[in-house]
Amino acid sequence: MTVVPDWLDRLAARAVHFPVPRSLRPPAEGGRRAAVLMLFGEGPLGPDVLLIQRSTLGRRHAGQPAFPGGGIDPDDGGPVEAALREAEEETGLDPRGVRVLCTMPELYVSRSDNRVTPVVGWWHLPSAVHAASPDEVDSVERVPIAELVDPGNRFTLRHQAGFMGPAFRVRGMLVWGFTAMVLDRVMREGGLERPWDPARVEPLPPDVLKLATRG
């Protein structure tokens, strides 16, 4: 088993106590319990994180880049088991190659009424990945951290409804919404962020908005 890199050890130690932004705080009651896997590995271009591009045929969050994950089923032992199960179903990864480091505080996605627990993992034994569930996933990408923190790939996205949030343009994907907010927090709190210009604002493309609001 490869050793967890120091930067990821430090990030995991801090991630347990990350403050939850007001916009992502769960309500006192209600919401569907869910989990996502934030899986870091060592790729050919250095440290990377696993993302999926959701199917454009989906009813919610169609076409959006995301972490692998989904609802916590009754048979799951909790967020960790759910995140690993969903990641295997969506990307075909072998969960035996994943070392879970921590879980982050629960976050709320109002659009889908999900209470999401991010699970941070180290891919000590990477396996081949692909769109293993075509009805849910269009593609799978290992996105280098260097590309995520590149100031040229970062900007603020303006939603037509007035929402403003961080966004990344990497690997042909526009990463925004919940996934971008979590990545932004992890890059910043984990000490990985490079200075970038949040005053660079772009509107949410109409085609992306149309898919995002389906259903």
C-alpha positions in Angstrom: 0.0 0.0 0.0 1.5 3.4 -1.0 1.8 5.9 1.8 -0.7 8.7 2.0 1.1 11.9 0.9 1.7 14.5 3.6 -0.4 17.1 1.9 -3.4 14.8 1.9 -2.8 13.8 5.5 -2.9 17.4 6.5 -6.0 18.1 4.3 -7.9 15.2 5.8 -7.0 16.3 9.4 -8.5 19.7 8.7 -11.4 18.5 6.5 -13.1 16.9 9.5 -13.6 20.4 11.0 -14.2 22.5 7.8 -16.8 25.2 8.5 -20.0 24.7 6.6 -21.0 27.8 4.5 -24.4 29.2 5.3 -25.7 28.3 1.8 -24.9 24.6 2.4 -26.1 24.2 6.0 -28.6 21.4 6.4 -32.0 22.1 7.8 -33.0 21.0 11.2 -35.1 18.2 9.8 -35.8 16.5 6.4 -33.6 15.8 3.4 -32.4 12.6 1.9 -29.1 11.2 3.3 -26.5 10.9 0.6 -22.7 10.6 0.3 -20.0 11.4 -2.3 -16.5 10.1 -2.7 -13.8 12.7 -3.0 -11.1 10.4 -4.2 -7.5 11.6 -4.5 -4.8 9.7 -6.3 -1.4 10.0 -7.9 -1.7 10.2 -11.6 0.7 10.7 -14.5 0.4 14.5 -14.1 0.7 14.5 -10.3 -2.0 14.4 -7.6 -5.5 14.3 -9.0 -9.2 13.9 -8.0 -11.8 11.7 -9.6 -14.9 13.4 -11.1 -17.8 12.1 -13.2 -19.8 13.9 -15.9 -23.4 13.1 -15.2 -25.6 11.9 -18.0 -27.4 14.6 -20.0 -30.5 12.3 -19.8 -30.7 12.6 -16.0 -33.7 14.3 -14.3 -31.6 16.3 -11.8 -28.2 17.8 -12.2 -28.1 16.6 -15.7 -24.8 17.0 -17.5 -23.0 18.4 -14.4 -19.6 17.3 -13.3 -19.7 15.8 -9.8 -18.0 13.5 -7.3 -19.2 9.9 -7.6 -21.9 9.2 -5.1 -25.6 9.0 -4.4 -28.2 8.2 -1.8 -27.5 6.1 1.3 -29.5 2.9 1.1 -30.9 1.0 4.1 -28.3 -1.8 3.5 -25.4 0.6 3.6 -23.6 0.9 6.9 -23.4 4.7 6.5 -21.9 7.4 4.3 -18.6 5.5 3.7 -20.1 2.3 2.4 -22.6 4.3 0.3 -19.9 6.5 -1.2 -17.7 3.4 -2.1 -20.7 1.5 -3.5 -21.9 4.3 -5.6 -18.4 5.0 -6.9 -18.0 1.4 -7.9 -21.4 1.4 -9.6 -20.7 4.6 -11.5 -17.0 4.3 -12.4 -16.2 0.6 -12.1 -13.4 1.4 -9.6 -12.3 -1.4 -7.2 -13.1 -0.1 -3.6 -10.4 -2.4 -2.2 -7.9 0.1 -3.7 -9.3 3.0 -1.7 -8.2 4.0 1.8 -10.9 6.2 3.5 -9.2 9.0 5.4 -12.2 10.9 6.9 -15.7 12.2 6.4 -16.4 15.9 6.1 -19.3 17.7 7.8 -22.7 17.1 6.2 -23.7 19.6 3.5 -27.1 20.4 2.1 -28.0 20.5 -1.6 -31.4 22.3 -1.7 -32.0 21.6 -5.4 -32.2 17.8 -4.8 -33.0 18.0 -1.1 -30.0 15.9 -0.3 -28.0 15.9 3.0 -24.5 15.0 1.6 -21.6 13.7 3.5 -18.3 14.0 1.5 -16.0 11.0 2.1 -12.3 11.8 1.5 -10.2 8.9 0.2 -6.7 8.0 -1.0 -6.5 5.8 -4.1 -3.5 3.7 -3.0 -4.1 1.1 -5.6 -5.8 2.8 -8.7 -8.0 0.7 -11.0 -9.3 1.4 -14.4 -12.4 3.6 -14.4 -15.1 4.3 -17.0 -18.7 5.3 -17.3 -19.9 2.1 -15.8 -23.5 3.2 -15.5 -24.3 4.9 -18.9 -27.8 5.9 -17.7 -26.2 8.0 -15.0 -22.7 8.8 -16.2 -21.4 10.1 -19.5 -17.7 10.1 -18.7 -15.2 9.8 -15.9 -12.1 11.9 -15.5 -9.0 12.0 -13.2 -8.5 15.8 -12.9 -5.0 16.9 -11.9 -5.0 19.2 -8.9 -2.5 21.4 -10.8 -5.3 22.1 -13.3 -7.9 22.9 -10.6 -5.7 25.4 -8.9 -4.4 27.0 -12.1 -5.7 30.6 -11.9 -6.5 30.5 -15.7 -9.0 27.7 -15.1 -10.9 29.5 -12.2 -13.6 32.2 -12.2 -16.8 33.2 -10.6 -20.0 31.9 -12.2 -23.2 34.0 -12.2 -26.5 32.1 -12.3 -29.4 33.9 -13.9 -31.3 33.6 -10.6 -28.6 35.7 -8.9 -26.5 33.0 -7.4 -22.7 33.6 -7.6 -20.2 30.9 -6.9 -16.8 29.5 -7.8 -16.3 27.5 -11.0 -13.5 25.6 -12.8 -13.0 24.9 -16.5 -11.0 21.7 -16.7 -10.8 18.7 -19.1 -13.5 20.1 -21.2 -15.9 20.3 -18.2 -17.5 23.3 -16.5 -17.4 22.4 -12.9 -19.9 24.6 -10.9 -22.5 24.4 -8.2 -22.1 22.1 -5.2 -19.1 20.3 -6.6 -17.2 23.5 -7.3 -18.1 24.9 -3.9 -16.7 21.8 -2.2 -13.5 21.8 -4.3 -13.0 25.5 -3.7 -13.3 25.0 0.1 -10.9 22.0 0.0 -8.3 23.7 -2.2 -8.4 26.8 0.1 -8.6 25.1 3.5 -6.1 22.4 2.4 -3.5 25.0 1.5 -3.5 24.0 -2.1 -5.0 27.1 -3.6 -3.1 29.6 -5.8 -4.1 33.2 -6.0 -6.9 33.7 -8.6 -9.2 36.5 -9.6 -12.8 36.0 -8.2 -13.7 39.3 -10.0 -13.5 37.4 -13.3 -17.3 36.7 -13.7 -18.9 34.6 -16.4 -22.7 33.9 -16.9 -23.9 30.3 -16.7 -24.3 29.2 -20.3 -27.9 28.8 -21.4 -27.5 25.2 -22.5 -26.0 24.3 -19.1 -28.9 26.1 -17.3 -31.4 24.2 -19.4 -30.0 20.9 -18.4 -29.5 21.9 -14.7 -33.2 22.9 -14.3 -34.7 19.8 -16.0 -37.2 18.1 -13.7 
